[in-house]
Amino acid sequence: MKAYLLIETRPGTSEDVVKGIRMRFENVLHADSVYGRHDVIVVLEAPDLETLNDFVYKVIEKDPNIVHTETAITLF
């Protein structure tokens, strides 16, 4: 299963968030700081929805520099 995580961070912290994400989850394909509505976009692969859920709620949501997230799971 592949998913895109769209992340908004506190001002000036997007690079720290990207580094932390890359270090904490081996299934991250890409994690990049971007300009626009979101500050970070993460592309990851997970074997199942439970693993994806654990990543979002146990890793992403616990980062104090992350303000908001949206997750888009691919259909195929």
C-alpha positions in Angstrom: 0.0 0.0 0.0 1.3 3.4 -1.0 0.4 6.7 0.7 1.1 10.4 0.4 1.3 12.4 3.7 0.8 16.1 3.3 2.1 17.9 6.4 2.0 21.4 7.7 4.7 22.3 10.2 5.5 25.2 12.6 7.4 27.9 10.7 11.0 27.1 10.1 10.8 23.5 11.1 10.1 21.6 7.9 13.7 20.4 7.4 13.9 19.1 10.9 10.6 17.2 10.4 11.9 15.7 7.2 15.1 14.5 8.8 13.1 13.0 11.7 10.8 11.2 9.4 13.6 9.7 7.3 15.3 8.4 10.4 12.3 6.8 12.0 10.6 4.8 9.3 12.4 2.6 6.8 9.4 2.5 4.4 9.6 6.2 3.5 10.3 6.4 -0.3 10.5 10.2 -0.3 10.3 13.0 2.3 10.7 16.5 1.0 10.2 20.1 2.2 8.1 21.9 -0.3 6.7 25.4 -0.9 2.9 25.8 -1.1 -0.1 24.9 1.1 1.8 22.1 2.7 5.4 22.2 4.1 6.4 18.5 3.8 5.2 15.8 1.4 6.1 12.2 2.4 5.6 9.2 0.1 5.7 5.8 1.8 4.9 2.2 1.3 3.4 0.1 4.1 2.4 -3.6 4.0 -1.0 -2.9 5.5 -3.3 -0.2 6.9 -2.3 -1.0 10.5 1.3 -0.2 9.8 0.3 3.0 8.0 -1.9 4.0 10.9 0.9 3.3 13.4 3.2 5.5 11.4 0.8 8.4 11.2 -0.4 8.3 14.8 2.7 7.1 16.7 5.4 8.8 14.7 4.0 11.8 12.8 1.4 13.1 15.2 3.8 13.0 18.2 6.2 15.5 16.6 5.6 18.8 18.2 6.6 20.7 15.1 3.8 19.1 13.0 0.6 21.2 13.1 -1.7 19.3 10.6 -1.6 16.2 8.4 -3.6 14.8 5.5 -3.1 11.3 4.3 -4.0 10.2 0.8 -3.9 6.4 0.3 -3.5 5.2 -3.3 -6.2 3.0 -4.8 -3.8 0.4 -6.3 
